[in-house]
Every structure is written in C-alpha cells, then in structure tokens.
Amino acid sequence: MTRDDFLAANEAHRRLVAKHLRLLRLCLRGRAESHDVSKTFERECALFMRSIPRLKTLTYGSPEYNEAKAQLGPALAEHYRVNRHHPEHYVVHQAADESNPLKGMTLVDLAEMLADWLAAVERHADGDIQASLDHNEQRFHIPETLMQILRNTVAVMETYSGER
C-alpha cells in the first residue's frame, strides 16, 4: 500500500466515523429536546408540581427523600413507563432483571441518565454527583466497569464546563 492509498483509505474511514458520530449526536439532541416532556402532561404534572419543591430540600436517597418520592405514586410510575433513561423503566415496564436494570439501556439512554443525574444534583442544596453515583451504583447494581465509565465521563464533562 502506498502512502497516498493509506491516506485516502484513512480519510474515508474518518468520514464514516464522523457520519456515525453525527447520528449519535442527533439521537442525543432528540433526547435533549424531549427530556421529561411527560412531566408537562396531566398524568404527571400536578403531582410533580406539588412534590418537586419538597424533594429539592431533601438529601437524595435519604429515607425522607424516598418517602416524599413515594408520594408521587402513579405519576412516577407513568414517568418511568414513558422515559427510558430511568433504570426503573426496564425493571417495571420491560420485565428486566432487577439485579441488572441497565442491561436493556442503550448508550443514548445512559448518556441521558447521567445528564439527568447531574442536573438533579444541581437542583439539590446538598447535591453531590459523587455521592449520587455511589448511591445509584448500589441502588441499580451498576457493574464496576460501567460505574468507572460514568465517573470518567463526569470528570471529562466537568473539565469542559470549567469546574475543574
């Protein structure tokens, strides 16, 4: 293979990778635009409007937080049913194994889930993404390798956002 042949083949490969990354970006853009739209629908809206102000004042994962969240009842069940970025979507509505609820997710689901967790941390007065990740690792039985990927992603995102 000549250098010119190699460079031409490499450029063709780079274009194909770019095409696939643009498709992934389109998927993520769609999720960004549709994230939690279901909360604006009547089946969820009223209960979330009453619960979110209280949830914001509580420590994520605490007994008080879980009790307040449970009061969302059918609104939360509906939210999980229609939003695949929640691990509960797969346990409750896809009959997934509770010991591995993330198994049914896609990379796009995982990215939206992580963005949702980061946003939730910012909503809480005592929010801490590392504590949230620790809690969710246990709660959802997230395998160590995937957990490290999520932590690595948070670190990269913080670098890009200027937080580090």
C-alpha positions as CSV (number, residue, x, y, z in Angstrom):
1,M,0.0,0.0,0.0
2,T,1.3,3.4,-0.9
3,R,1.2,6.4,1.4
4,D,-1.4,8.0,-0.8
5,D,-3.5,4.8,-0.8
6,F,-3.2,4.7,3.0
7,L,-4.1,8.3,3.5
8,A,-7.1,8.0,1.1
9,A,-8.4,4.9,3.0
10,N,-7.8,6.6,6.3
11,E,-9.8,9.7,5.2
12,A,-12.7,7.5,4.0
13,H,-12.7,5.8,7.4
14,R,-12.6,9.2,9.2
15,R,-15.6,10.3,7.2
16,L,-17.6,7.2,8.1
17,V,-16.8,7.6,11.8
18,A,-17.9,11.2,11.6
19,K,-21.1,10.1,10.0
20,H,-21.9,7.7,12.8
21,L,-20.9,10.3,15.5
22,R,-23.3,12.8,13.8
23,L,-26.1,10.2,14.0
24,L,-25.3,9.7,17.7
25,R,-25.4,13.5,18.2
26,L,-28.8,13.6,16.5
27,C,-30.0,10.9,18.9
28,L,-28.7,12.9,21.9
29,R,-30.2,16.1,20.5
30,G,-33.6,14.4,20.3
31,R,-33.3,13.3,23.9
32,A,-32.3,16.8,25.0
33,E,-35.4,18.3,23.3
34,S,-37.8,15.7,24.6
35,H,-36.3,15.1,28.1
36,D,-39.1,14.9,30.8
37,V,-41.8,16.3,28.4
38,S,-44.1,13.8,30.0
39,K,-44.0,15.8,33.2
40,T,-45.9,18.5,31.4
41,F,-48.8,16.1,30.7
42,E,-51.8,15.9,33.1
43,R,-51.0,12.4,34.3
44,E,-47.7,13.6,35.9
45,C,-47.8,17.4,36.1
46,A,-50.0,18.1,39.2
47,L,-48.2,15.6,41.4
48,F,-44.7,16.6,40.3
49,M,-45.6,20.3,40.8
50,R,-46.5,19.5,44.5
51,S,-43.6,17.2,45.1
52,I,-40.5,18.8,43.4
53,P,-40.2,21.8,45.8
54,R,-40.1,19.4,48.8
55,L,-37.8,16.9,47.1
56,K,-35.3,19.7,46.3
57,T,-34.8,20.3,50.1
58,L,-34.1,16.7,50.9
59,T,-30.9,14.7,50.6
60,Y,-31.1,12.3,47.6
61,G,-31.5,8.7,48.8
62,S,-32.4,9.6,52.4
63,P,-35.4,8.0,54.0
64,E,-37.2,11.4,53.9
65,Y,-36.4,11.7,50.2
66,N,-37.7,8.2,49.4
67,E,-40.9,8.9,51.4
68,A,-41.6,12.1,49.5
69,K,-40.8,10.4,46.2
70,A,-43.2,7.6,47.0
71,Q,-46.0,10.2,47.3
72,L,-45.7,10.7,43.6
73,G,-47.2,7.2,43.2
74,P,-48.9,6.8,39.8
75,A,-47.3,10.0,38.4
76,L,-43.8,8.5,39.0
77,A,-44.9,5.1,37.6
78,E,-46.1,6.8,34.5
79,H,-42.9,8.8,34.2
80,Y,-40.8,5.6,34.4
81,R,-43.1,3.9,31.9
82,V,-42.5,6.5,29.2
83,N,-38.9,7.6,29.9
84,R,-36.3,5.0,29.0
85,H,-33.4,6.9,30.6
86,H,-34.6,5.7,34.0
87,P,-33.4,2.2,35.1
88,E,-36.8,1.7,36.6
89,H,-38.3,1.8,33.1
90,Y,-36.6,-1.5,32.4
91,V,-37.4,-3.2,35.7
92,V,-41.0,-2.1,35.9
93,H,-42.1,-2.0,32.3
94,Q,-39.7,-4.2,30.4
95,A,-39.5,-7.1,32.9
96,A,-35.7,-6.7,33.2
97,D,-33.8,-8.5,35.9
98,E,-33.7,-6.2,38.9
99,S,-30.1,-7.2,39.6
100,N,-29.2,-5.6,36.2
101,P,-31.7,-2.9,35.3
102,L,-29.3,-1.1,33.0
103,K,-28.9,-4.1,30.7
104,G,-31.7,-3.0,28.4
105,M,-30.4,0.5,28.0
106,T,-28.6,2.0,25.0
107,L,-25.6,4.3,25.1
108,V,-28.0,7.2,24.4
109,D,-30.2,6.1,27.4
110,L,-27.1,6.0,29.6
111,A,-26.0,9.5,28.4
112,E,-29.4,11.0,29.2
113,M,-29.5,9.2,32.5
114,L,-26.1,10.6,33.5
115,A,-27.1,14.1,32.3
116,D,-30.3,13.8,34.4
117,W,-28.4,12.8,37.5
118,L,-26.0,15.7,37.0
119,A,-29.0,18.1,36.6
120,A,-30.7,16.6,39.7
121,V,-27.5,17.2,41.8
122,E,-27.6,20.9,40.8
123,R,-31.2,21.1,41.9
124,H,-30.5,20.0,45.5
125,A,-28.9,22.3,48.1
126,D,-26.6,19.5,49.2
127,G,-26.2,17.8,45.8
128,D,-23.0,15.9,45.2
129,I,-22.5,13.9,42.0
130,Q,-20.0,11.5,43.5
131,A,-22.4,10.7,46.4
132,S,-25.2,10.3,43.9
133,L,-23.1,8.0,41.8
134,D,-22.2,6.0,44.9
135,H,-25.9,5.7,45.9
136,N,-27.0,4.8,42.4
137,E,-24.2,2.2,42.0
138,Q,-25.7,0.3,44.9
139,R,-29.4,1.0,44.1
140,F,-29.2,-0.2,40.5
141,H,-26.4,-2.8,40.9
142,I,-24.3,-1.0,38.4
143,P,-21.2,-3.1,37.4
144,E,-17.8,-1.7,38.4
145,T,-16.6,-1.1,34.8
146,L,-19.7,0.8,33.8
147,M,-19.5,2.8,37.0
148,Q,-16.0,3.8,36.2
149,I,-17.0,4.9,32.7
150,L,-19.8,7.1,34.2
151,R,-17.3,8.6,36.7
152,N,-14.7,9.2,33.9
153,T,-17.4,10.9,31.8
154,V,-18.4,13.2,34.7
155,A,-14.7,14.1,35.1
156,V,-14.4,15.0,31.4
157,M,-17.7,16.9,31.4
158,E,-16.5,18.9,34.4
159,T,-13.3,19.7,32.6
160,Y,-15.3,21.0,29.6
161,S,-17.6,23.0,31.8
162,G,-14.7,24.7,33.6
163,E,-15.5,23.2,37.0
164,R,-12.1,21.6,37.3
